[in-house]
Amino acid sequence: MAASLLVAWQLKNKHVLIVGGGEVASQRISSILITDAHITVLSPHDGLNPRTKHFIHDHPDRITYHDRPFAGPEELKGMDMVLTALDDVDLSRQICNMCRASRIPVNAADIPDSCDFYFGSQIRDGPLQIMISTNGNGPKMANLVKKKLQNALSGVEGPAISKVGQLRATLKVRAPGVGGELGKRRMQWMTNVCNTWEMEELAQLDDNMMQKLLDEGWEVGRVPTFADLSGGRFTPSSSEDILRSFGPQAVGFAAGIICTLAAIWIRRR
């Protein structure tokens, strides 16, 4: 099987049809809801999964529900994407053929050879999105890889990316324009900031620090360090960051003190 092209598909205000109402359909609804698309669900009521019912009830402004099975090509009118989540393989394949005739991208659950695209395992942290795909070969393996990647992340990546996005937007206001030498200079300066600052430091950026970074950095063609702008003060964002900032030796020392105090307390009892 040839490799797939992984893309970030913008579905805001697009119309997505989900055929089916079971567990897989609920997973598809969960994935699509966060994209701000308009969702239409086709399924007899007795085939709705509890989670699917919950989504339909809680998002009436985003989800249109029709208590009926798929009726034919007319169901595809105005749709930008179609997802089938059915136990009926033959019907799923028929829907896929109808979609291709109408040039509508389609995904059929558990029928990889009928899919125009796949749903992989995803890691989300604010603006950070990581997708793991096995090209339809092994969804469970994708979940196992996802767990390994999640364990490798510190938890500050999402906030750091958000801050970098804010800094980038502020820089574009100060130095507007698309392309050309100015665009290249902006891109290079932002790259240098990301390479110079640690992820934890980027997550600490606030409005005042961003202005100082632009005044003392962008305007004079340099990248001040976090210590230059903050006076060396660093505020860990969580208890885990606090432990990490002290280092393993300090953590071990603290653990030794706790064990010693516990031993003394036990003897006294």
Sequence and secondary structure as in RCSB ss.txt:
>XXXX:A:sequence
MAASLLVAWQLKNKHVLIVGGGEVASQRISSILITDAHITVLSPHDGLNPRTKHFIHDHPDRITYHDRPFAGPEE
LKGMDMVLTALDDVDLSRQICNMCRASRIPVNAADIPDSCDFYFGSQIRDGPLQIMISTNGNGPKMANLVKKKLQ
NALSGVEGPAISKVGQLRATLKVRAPGVGGELGKRRMQWMTNVCNTWEMEELAQLDDNMMQKLLDEGWEVGRVPT
FADLSGGRFTPSSSEDILRSFGPQAVGFAAGIICTLAAIWIRRR
>XXXX:A:secstr
           TT EEEEE  SHHHHHHHHHHHTTT EEEEE  GGG  HHHHHHHHH TTTEEEESS    GGG
GTT SEEEE  S HHHHHHHHHHHHHTT  EEETT GGG SS   EEEEETTEEEEE  TTS HHHHHHHHHHHH
HH  S HHHHHHHHHHHHHHHHHHS  SSHHHHHHHHHHHHHHHHHS HHHHTT  HHHHHHHHHHTGGGT    
HHHHHTT    SSHHHHHHHHHHHHHHHHHHHHHHHHHHHHHH 
